[in-house]
Amino acid sequence: MRSVFYTGLFLFFSFIGFSQMSVDGEILYGNEWIDYDKTYYKIKLADDGAYRIGYNELIEMGFPVSETTGLNIKMYRLGQQVPLFVSTNGALSSSDYIEFIGEKNRGELDQYLYENGEDDQLNPEYSLFTDTTSYFLVYDNFSAGLRFEETSADNQSPNQDFYLHEESYVFSDFHLKPTYRGQDNIQYSHFDVAEGWGSNLELKTDATLNIENLKQTTVVKPKLTVRYGTNDFSHNMELSFNGNKEYSKTFDSFATKQIDLELEYTDLQGSNLVSLEGTNSNFDKHTMAYAKMIYPRELSFSGDYLSFFVEANPFEKILEFEVNGGDYVVVDLENNNRTAVTSVNGKIKFKIEPGTVERNILIYKSDNFKSIANSSVKNFIDYTSEDPTFLFLTNEKLYDPSNPNNAVMAYADYRESTAGGDHEVTIVTSSEIIDQFSYGIDRHCIGNKNFAFY
């Protein structure tokens, strides 16, 4: 797009700051996944879990079920295609449905607002803006959508008697915004090192991590992770676990730090106290983003949904869980595998494919699904086809195209007149910037930066 004049009914300076989004060396604007000739169906959710969209729900969303097949349905989140399970590859009927694994918004997108990315980001587990994420459903009759690979349950004998459980405490009590020059309390307009949500700014922070159904094994040891940020003073930070000092670090000023410790089984109790303390002076304060512990658990669960981890493994694993009975689905989120399994004598058995990294596995009852509560139709605007000399940025609450007397349209008309400069005017709303350049994450200002560079 050529150089244009910028104005609007809200301030639009948040794009000033650090560089654009860079993923694996590629500069992204956030709209690379969009096909401007297609209609998308925006779905908003704020909870992790297995989601199902039935045939009638698709019709209520406005999705043209008669114009495509199950094979050609696609879904996107944060610019990436999401694997689906669709009950048919053919024409959709009243009994058909779409199933996907939904994830709430965390800090994945926030990291691009910091100079040094996640190294500066205080809390990758808690978004600066919202818990709500957006998924975009679409169909493409010329290509197949990404699907979970269906695998069968395994009849071999189990070869592992534990899974890895993550117990965590994520803080969101206080937003740290670094200030400078003492009582002047100067703040930078950009997102600064250690900025984000965490515990209150204190000399000492405690977090309690509970352990249940511990399975001691020689294969892995428990691991503790604590992430924190500090204020603008000298620090001597000490971490203790159940009263035993495990970590000490001396440094100055604002910083984001992460502690990763391997624990012994003898260190563990049923209720474990994690304490982080600044001991240099009464000004040695910090905010804790989270405390996490990963430890091996016995292979059993009594609920309808379980998220757990398996360690990197060069060979396939056969796991056998004790359950309450019924039909279950097992999903490997790294390998995009999906296994339907029926319990026998209160147990389910399945295999985990080899993998080079620690992976997240889900088990859920086949009839236990979350429903979609918020959806809308979205047709994106291709701004490369626009050639404005005056770009008008506004909010959709102020701009109603059906009302020719609204102030936004009146000012745009003035700018297109001889008195206003004979400009070619393009009006852009904040919601369009969010959907196209912030992946639909409400209020996320990365879209402003991406749109400005675009």
C-alpha positions in Angstrom: 0.0 0.0 0.0 1.3 3.5 -0.8 1.8 6.2 1.8 -1.5 7.6 3.1 -2.7 10.1 5.7 -3.9 8.4 9.0 -6.7 9.6 11.1 -9.5 8.1 13.2 -11.8 8.4 16.1 -9.4 6.6 18.4 -5.6 6.9 19.0 -3.6 4.5 16.9 0.0 4.6 18.0 0.5 1.1 19.5 2.2 -0.1 16.3 5.2 2.0 17.2 7.8 -0.1 18.9 9.6 -3.3 18.2 9.7 -5.3 15.0 7.0 -7.4 13.4 6.0 -11.0 14.1 8.8 -13.3 13.1 8.2 -17.1 13.1 11.1 -19.4 12.1 12.7 -16.4 10.3 9.5 -15.5 8.3 7.9 -12.1 8.8 4.2 -12.5 9.3 1.4 -9.9 9.2 -1.3 -12.2 10.6 -3.4 -12.6 7.4 -1.4 -15.1 5.4 -4.0 -17.8 6.0 -6.9 -15.9 4.6 -8.5 -16.6 1.2 -10.4 -13.4 0.4 -12.8 -15.1 -1.9 -14.2 -17.3 0.9 -16.7 -16.7 3.7 -15.5 -17.7 7.2 -17.5 -18.5 10.3 -15.9 -17.1 13.4 -16.2 -19.1 16.6 -15.1 -17.7 20.0 -14.4 -19.8 23.0 -12.6 -19.3 26.4 -12.2 -22.8 27.7 -9.9 -25.7 26.9 -11.7 -28.9 25.9 -13.2 -31.2 23.2 -15.9 -29.3 21.2 -18.5 -30.6 18.8 -20.5 -28.7 16.2 -23.6 -30.6 15.1 -25.4 -30.3 11.8 -28.2 -28.1 13.2 -25.6 -25.8 14.9 -23.9 -25.4 11.5 -27.1 -24.3 10.0 -27.8 -21.9 12.8 -24.3 -20.4 12.2 -25.2 -19.8 8.5 -22.7 -22.5 7.3 -23.9 -23.7 3.8 -24.0 -27.5 4.7 -25.4 -28.4 1.2 -22.6 -26.7 -0.7 -19.7 -28.8 0.5 -18.7 -32.2 1.9 -17.1 -33.2 5.2 -13.8 -33.8 3.5 -13.5 -30.1 2.5 -14.2 -28.4 5.8 -11.3 -26.6 7.4 -10.7 -24.6 10.6 -8.0 -22.1 11.6 -6.6 -20.7 14.9 -3.8 -18.2 15.1 -3.2 -18.6 11.4 -2.7 -22.4 11.5 -5.0 -25.1 10.3 -6.5 -27.1 13.1 -7.0 -30.9 12.8 -10.6 -32.0 12.8 -12.6 -35.1 13.2 -15.6 -34.9 10.8 -18.2 -37.7 11.0 -18.3 -38.1 7.2 -16.2 -37.3 4.2 -19.3 -37.1 2.1 -22.4 -34.9 2.1 -23.5 -33.7 5.5 -26.7 -35.0 7.0 -28.7 -34.3 10.2 -26.6 -36.8 12.2 -23.2 -35.5 11.2 -20.9 -33.3 13.2 -17.4 -31.6 13.5 -15.2 -32.3 16.5 -12.1 -30.4 17.4 -9.9 -29.7 20.4 -10.3 -26.1 21.6 -7.7 -24.1 23.5 -8.4 -20.8 25.2 -6.2 -17.8 24.5 -3.0 -17.6 26.5 0.2 -15.6 25.8 1.2 -17.1 22.5 0.5 -13.9 20.5 1.6 -11.6 23.3 5.3 -12.6 23.0 5.6 -10.6 19.7 4.9 -7.4 21.6 8.2 -7.6 23.5 11.7 -6.7 22.3 13.1 -10.1 23.1 9.9 -12.1 22.7 9.2 -14.7 25.3 12.4 -14.0 27.1 11.0 -10.6 28.2 7.3 -11.8 28.6 6.3 -12.3 32.2 3.5 -14.8 31.9 3.1 -16.9 28.7 0.2 -18.7 30.5 -2.0 -15.7 31.0 -2.8 -13.2 28.2 -2.4 -9.5 28.6 -5.8 -9.0 26.8 -8.3 -11.8 27.0 -8.9 -15.5 27.6 -11.1 -15.7 24.6 -9.7 -17.1 21.3 -11.2 -17.2 17.8 -11.5 -20.1 15.5 -12.4 -19.6 11.8 -14.4 -22.3 10.0 -14.4 -22.4 6.2 -14.9 -24.9 3.3 -12.7 -25.4 0.2 -14.2 -27.7 -2.4 -10.8 -27.9 -4.1 -8.8 -29.3 -1.3 -9.2 -31.6 1.8 -9.0 -30.2 5.3 -6.5 -31.3 8.0 -7.8 -34.4 9.9 -6.8 -36.4 12.9 -5.3 -39.7 11.8 -7.5 -42.5 13.1 -5.6 -45.2 14.9 -6.9 -48.4 16.5 -6.7 -49.5 20.1 -3.8 -51.8 20.9 -4.0 -55.4 22.2 -0.4 -55.6 23.3 0.6 -55.8 26.9 1.1 -52.4 28.6 4.8 -51.3 28.8 4.5 -48.2 31.0 2.7 -47.8 34.3 2.6 -44.0 34.7 1.7 -40.7 33.0 3.1 -37.2 33.6 0.7 -34.8 35.4 1.2 -31.1 35.5 0.1 -29.4 38.6 0.2 -25.6 38.3 -0.8 -22.3 39.9 -1.0 -19.4 37.5 -1.2 -15.9 39.1 -3.3 -13.1 37.7 -3.7 -10.7 40.7 -1.5 -7.9 39.6 -0.2 -6.3 36.3 3.4 -5.2 36.5 4.3 -2.3 34.3 7.9 -1.2 34.9 8.4 2.4 35.8 11.6 4.5 35.7 13.3 7.5 37.4 12.0 6.9 40.9 9.0 9.0 41.9 8.7 10.3 38.3 7.1 6.9 37.5 8.0 7.1 33.9 6.6 4.2 31.8 7.5 3.3 28.2 4.6 3.0 25.7 5.9 -0.3 24.5 5.6 -3.6 26.4 8.6 -3.8 28.7 10.7 -6.6 30.2 8.8 -8.3 33.1 5.5 -6.7 32.1 2.4 -8.8 32.5 0.1 -10.5 34.9 1.3 -12.2 38.1 1.1 -12.2 41.8 1.2 -9.0 43.8 4.6 -7.2 43.9 6.0 -8.5 47.2 9.2 -9.5 49.0 7.9 -13.1 49.3 5.4 -15.2 47.3 4.0 -18.6 48.2 2.4 -21.2 46.0 1.0 -24.6 47.0 1.2 -27.5 44.6 -0.6 -30.7 45.6 0.3 -34.2 44.6 -2.1 -37.1 44.1 -1.6 -40.8 43.0 2.2 -40.4 42.8 4.0 -43.2 40.9 7.7 -43.3 41.7 9.7 -44.5 38.7 13.4 -44.6 37.7 12.4 -43.3 34.2 11.7 -39.7 35.1 12.0 -37.4 38.1 9.6 -34.6 39.2 10.4 -31.2 37.7 9.6 -27.8 39.2 9.3 -24.6 37.1 8.8 -21.1 38.5 8.6 -17.9 36.4 8.8 -14.5 37.9 9.6 -10.8 37.2 11.4 -8.2 39.3 11.3 -4.5 40.0 14.0 -1.8 39.5 16.3 -2.6 42.5 19.1 -5.0 43.3 18.0 -8.6 43.9 19.1 -11.7 45.7 16.3 -14.1 44.8 15.9 -17.4 46.8 13.5 -20.2 46.1 12.7 -22.9 48.7 10.7 -26.1 48.2 9.0 -27.4 51.4 11.4 -25.2 53.4 14.6 -26.4 51.7 16.5 -23.7 49.6 16.9 -24.9 46.0 17.9 -21.7 44.2 19.7 -18.4 44.7 20.4 -15.7 42.1 21.8 -12.2 42.4 21.2 -9.5 39.7 19.9 -6.0 39.3 16.8 -4.2 37.9 13.8 -5.3 35.9 14.1 -8.9 34.6 12.1 -11.9 33.6 13.5 -15.1 35.1 12.6 -18.8 34.9 13.7 -21.4 37.4 13.8 -25.1 36.2 14.6 -27.7 38.9 14.7 -31.4 39.0 13.5 -32.8 42.3 14.0 -36.0 44.2 11.0 -38.1 45.2 12.1 -37.7 48.8 11.5 -33.9 48.4 7.8 -34.4 47.8 4.8 -34.2 50.1 1.1 -34.4 49.6 1.0 -30.6 49.8 4.1 -28.8 48.6 5.0 -25.2 49.5 6.9 -23.2 46.9 8.4 -20.0 48.3 10.1 -17.2 46.3 11.8 -14.4 48.3 13.8 -11.3 47.7 16.4 -11.1 50.4 18.7 -8.2 49.4 16.6 -5.4 51.0 13.1 -4.3 51.7 12.8 -3.1 48.1 13.8 -6.5 46.6 10.4 -7.3 45.2 9.0 -9.5 42.5 5.8 -10.9 40.9 5.4 -14.6 40.3 3.8 -15.6 37.0 3.3 -19.3 37.8 4.6 -22.3 39.6 4.4 -25.7 37.9 5.3 -29.2 38.9 5.3 -32.2 36.5 5.4 -35.6 38.2 4.5 -39.2 37.3 1.0 -40.4 38.3 -0.7 -43.8 38.4 -2.7 -44.7 35.3 -6.2 -44.0 36.5 -8.8 -41.2 36.4 -12.5 -40.9 37.3 -13.6 -37.9 35.4 -14.8 -37.2 31.9 -11.7 -35.4 30.6 -7.9 -35.7 31.3 -5.0 -33.8 29.9 -1.5 -35.2 30.6 2.0 -35.5 29.1 4.3 -38.3 28.0 8.0 -38.0 27.8 9.9 -38.1 24.5 10.2 -41.8 23.5 11.9 -43.6 20.6 9.4 -46.5 20.8 5.7 -46.7 21.0 4.1 -46.9 24.5 1.1 -49.0 25.5 -0.9 -47.4 28.4 -3.7 -49.0 30.3 -5.9 -46.7 32.4 -8.5 -47.6 35.0 -11.7 -45.7 34.3 -15.3 -45.6 35.2 -16.5 -47.4 32.1 -17.9 -46.3 28.8 -16.5 -45.1 25.5 -13.5 -42.8 25.3 -11.4 -40.8 22.8 -7.6 -40.4 23.0 -5.9 -37.6 21.1 -2.2 -37.1 20.6 -1.9 -33.3 20.0 1.7 -33.5 18.7 1.1 -36.4 16.1 -2.5 -35.5 15.4 -3.6 -39.0 16.2 -7.1 -39.9 17.4 -8.1 -43.3 18.9 -11.6 -44.4 19.8 -11.6 -47.0 22.6 -14.2 -48.8 24.6 -13.5 -49.7 28.2 -13.3 -53.4 29.1 -13.7 -54.4 32.8 -13.2 -50.8 33.8 -10.0 -50.3 31.8 -9.0 -48.7 28.5 -5.8 -49.5 26.6 -4.2 -47.6 23.8 -0.8 -46.8 22.2 1.2 -43.6 22.0 3.4 -43.3 18.9 7.1 -42.5 19.2 8.1 -38.8 19.5 11.2 -36.7 20.0 9.6 -34.2 22.4 7.4 -34.2 25.4 3.8 -34.4 24.2 0.3 -33.5 25.4 -2.3 -36.3 25.3 -6.0 -35.9 26.0 -8.6 -38.5 27.1 -12.3 -37.7 27.1 -15.6 -39.5 27.2 -17.0 -39.8 23.7 -20.2 -38.2 24.8 -18.6 -35.4 26.8 -18.4 -32.3 24.5 -18.5 -28.6 24.9 -20.8 -26.6 22.7 -20.2 -23.4 20.7 -21.9 -20.4 22.3 -20.6 -17.6 20.1 -20.3 -17.5 16.3 -20.6 -14.9 13.5 -20.1 -14.7 9.7 -16.9 -13.1 8.5 -16.0 -11.8 5.0 -12.5 -10.4 5.0 -11.5 -7.3 3.0 -8.5 -7.5 0.8 -6.7 -4.2 1.4 -4.2 -4.8 -1.4 -7.0 -4.0 -3.8 -7.5 -0.6 -2.2 -5.4 2.4 -3.2 -6.3 5.1 -0.7 -4.7 8.5 -0.2 -6.6 8.9 3.1 -7.1 6.0 5.4 -9.8 6.5 8.1 -9.5 4.2 11.2 -12.5 4.0 13.4 -14.6 1.7 15.6 -17.7 -0.1 14.3 -19.7 1.3 17.2 -19.3 4.7 15.6 -19.6 3.6 12.0 -22.9 2.3 10.7 -22.7 2.1 6.8 -26.5 1.8 6.6 -26.8 5.2 8.2 -25.6 7.8 5.6 -25.8 10.6 8.2 -23.2 9.1 10.6 -20.2 11.3 11.4 -17.6 8.8 10.0 -19.3 8.7 6.6 -19.8 12.5 6.7 -16.1 13.1 7.3 -15.1 10.6 4.7 -17.3 12.3 2.2 -15.7 15.6 3.1 -12.2 14.3 2.5 -13.3 13.0 -0.9 -14.6 16.4 -1.9 -12.5 19.2 -3.4 -12.6 21.2 -0.2 -11.3 18.2 1.7 -8.5 17.4 -0.7 -10.0 15.1 -3.4 -8.7 12.0 -1.5 -9.5 8.4 -2.2 -10.8 7.4 1.2 -10.8 3.9 2.7 -12.6 3.3 6.0 -11.2 0.6 8.3 -12.8 -0.6 11.5 -11.0 -1.8 14.6 -12.8 -5.2 14.4 -11.5 -5.7 10.9 -8.0 -5.1 12.1 -8.5 -7.5 15.0 -9.9 -10.3 12.9 -7.5 -10.0 10.0 -4.3 -9.0 11.7 -4.7 -10.2 15.3 -6.3 -13.6 14.5 -9.6 -12.4 16.0 -8.1 -12.0 19.5 -10.2 -9.1 20.9 -8.4 -5.9 21.9 -5.0 -7.4 20.9 -2.8 -4.5 19.7 -0.5 -6.7 17.6 -3.0 -6.2 14.8 -2.3 -2.4 14.8 1.4 -3.1 14.3 0.8 -5.7 11.6 -1.7 -3.6 9.7 0.6 -0.5 9.9 3.5 -2.5 8.4 1.2 -4.2 5.9 
